[in-house]
Amino acid sequence: MERPKKTVRGFTVSRRCDDCGAKITIAIDEGDKCTLKCSQCGKEYRFYYKS
């Protein structure tokens, strides 16, 4: 079984695309900003860390 990916800050990324249901991977991880991208349709999701 594959382990979920983690961001630089240690958050676990285990999400599926809202459109096609494929697993999402980390495209860009800058610590407080993270961009996730669907491997099939290419839809991007952006997340920001707030303290």
Wavefront OBJ file of the C-alpha trace (Angstrom):
o trace
v 0.000 0.000 0.000
v 1.304 3.449 -0.927
v 1.738 5.975 1.884
v 0.180 9.439 1.484
v 2.565 12.245 0.535
v 3.462 14.909 3.111
v 4.123 18.615 2.687
v 7.216 20.434 3.971
v 5.310 21.358 7.152
v 4.301 17.713 7.692
v 0.663 17.780 6.565
v -0.621 14.634 4.885
v -2.026 15.000 1.352
v -4.639 12.386 0.562
v -7.287 13.950 -1.615
v -9.101 13.031 -4.800
v -10.086 15.319 -7.651
v -13.596 16.788 -7.460
v -14.098 16.374 -11.236
v -12.686 12.957 -12.144
v -11.920 11.247 -8.803
v -8.220 10.580 -9.495
v -5.585 10.920 -6.767
v -4.034 14.353 -6.352
v -0.262 14.868 -6.122
v 1.832 17.737 -4.759
v 2.957 19.974 -7.645
v 4.511 22.899 -5.731
v 5.277 23.031 -2.015
v 6.717 26.286 -0.650
v 6.049 25.685 3.046
v 3.134 28.069 3.629
v 1.693 27.643 0.101
v 0.958 24.336 -1.550
v -0.392 23.585 -5.022
v -1.895 20.164 -5.678
v -2.554 18.869 -9.197
v -4.729 16.075 -10.553
v -2.708 13.499 -12.474
v -5.493 12.838 -15.021
v -7.370 16.055 -15.806
v -4.785 18.615 -14.612
v -7.091 20.572 -12.280
v -5.138 22.506 -9.633
v -5.993 23.074 -5.993
v -4.218 25.735 -3.918
v -3.858 25.649 -0.142
v -2.388 28.210 2.242
v -1.181 27.592 5.776
v -2.511 30.059 8.376
v -0.987 30.111 11.837
l 1 2 3 4 5 6 7 8 9 10 11 12 13 14 15 16 17 18 19 20 21 22 23 24 25 26 27 28 29 30 31 32 33 34 35 36 37 38 39 40 41 42 43 44 45 46 47 48 49 50 51
